Amino acid sequence: MGNSGYALEIQDASKRFGGIVATDHVNIAVKPGQIFGIIGPNGAGKTTLFNMITGVYKPTEGQILLNGENITGKLPYEIARKGIARTFQNIRLFSDLSVYENIHIAYQKNMTYGLLDGIFKNKKYKDEEKRCAEKCEEALKDMGLWEQRDFLASNLPYGMQRRLEIARALVTAPAVLLLDEPAAGMNEDESAELANVIRSVSKKNPGITILVIDHHMDVIMSVCDEITVINFGKQLATGGPEDIQRNQEVIDAYLGVGD
């Protein structure tokens, strides 16, 4: 595929742990600005795929390209700097800090002023701090969390903690946002609200590419432009929501597992 205008390409990626094949020759090409879903039963290899994209695991075979650049085998912090941000299935917030402080810390990676700028509080320091405050406020308002900015993160309801985690990832201004099981533990109403949040993030950040992995079919079907289905590490199908819903192999995989 090479540099073919895709935001993210997973080319023939496999990951083995000893004799266990977690992902088996997966091929995915995501266009800039797309919301792309990866679904499959628990243990299908979805999180392994995210861990390969973010550098936690190096693929046993195959490669990962970000805007045509091969990022296979780079370290997680190098990949983050290149513009990939992610949320986790298990929420990872600073629970003893406020909602605002959680966002402010996430934004720090964008700061370029040095120690002396901070000591003397010069123009560069003031300009960057002002921009940081504006971006943090914007992210919290976009997620409907501005009113809760002074709450401790641990005191937020579960659905809002999920939204805060997405806001933390967004404030780093990523090119590609990976959402790992964002609907995990949510009831139907919270899932529907989350779907609205994902759509709104995409709309307000037209350049951003979003990858969502989940086994909640309703969330994925309602927000994604294109979907890949993985089962036991193998790619079953890729297509639009309607194609996937009609695909017999997909129906069998889901009915066989009983979600």
Number of C-alpha atoms within 10 A of each C-alpha: 11 12 14 11 14 20 23 25 26 22 18 16 23 24 23 15 9 6 6 9 16 20 27 21 17 19 18 18 17 23 18 18 19 20 24 25 29 26 25 27 20 14 13 20 24 26 20 20 23 21 16 24 28 25 20 17 18 20 22 16 15 17 20 26 20 22 21 16 14 15 19 22 17 17 14 18 12 13 19 19 13 16 15 24 24 23 23 16 17 12 16 11 18 15 15 13 15 20 28 23 18 22 30 19 13 17 20 13 12 13 12 11 17 10 10 10 14 14 9 10 14 12 12 14 20 15 12 15 18 12 13 19 14 11 19 27 18 16 22 23 15 16 20 16 22 16 10 17 20 13 16 17 24 15 14 17 9 15 19 18 20 25 22 27 24 26 25 26 23 25 24 21 17 21 22 28 21 25 23 21 20 28 25 16 13 16 10 13 10 15 19 15 15 22 21 15 18 21 15 14 19 18 12 10 14 12 15 22 23 28 21 27 26 23 23 19 15 13 23 23 19 13 20 21 15 22 26 21 24 24 23 18 24 19 21 17 17 18 16 16 19 11 13 20 14 10 14 12 15 19 12 11 18 16 10 10 10 8 12
